[in-house]
Amino acid sequence: MLNYVCGHRADTHQDFAELALGTPVELWLGVDGESEQERAARLDAARDILADPEFAGLPDDLIRLAAQVVDDHPELFNVVPLARPARRRPARRGAAA
């Protein structure tokens, strides 16, 4: 089954997020291994987008999208306390066995 959003094909969750935001997800999250110059350019582009009146509602859209993910996938936020490892006592020197 093919999924289309506003006439655009969406094959992955990332495609849906990009179509919902109207911008590539990488613009906001970055990519592994990006240089300082690439990061600065990406953040500069993001600031320009946020300053554009067309994207004035983007922060609200992001919050709505994040809330929807939390609502749809609560298992992502299952927090399980981890057992604390027992403290090891240092062995005593010269103790009779």
Residue pairs with C-beta under 8 A, 6 or more apart in sequence:
2 9
3 9
3 10
3 11
3 16
4 10
5 16
5 19
5 20
6 19
8 15
8 19
9 15
10 16
10 19
14 25
17 25
17 65
18 24
18 25
20 61
20 65
21 28
21 58
21 61
21 62
21 65
22 55
22 58
23 49
23 55
26 42
27 42
27 45
27 46
27 49
28 46
30 39
30 42
34 42
49 55
49 58
50 58
50 59
69 76
70 76
70 77
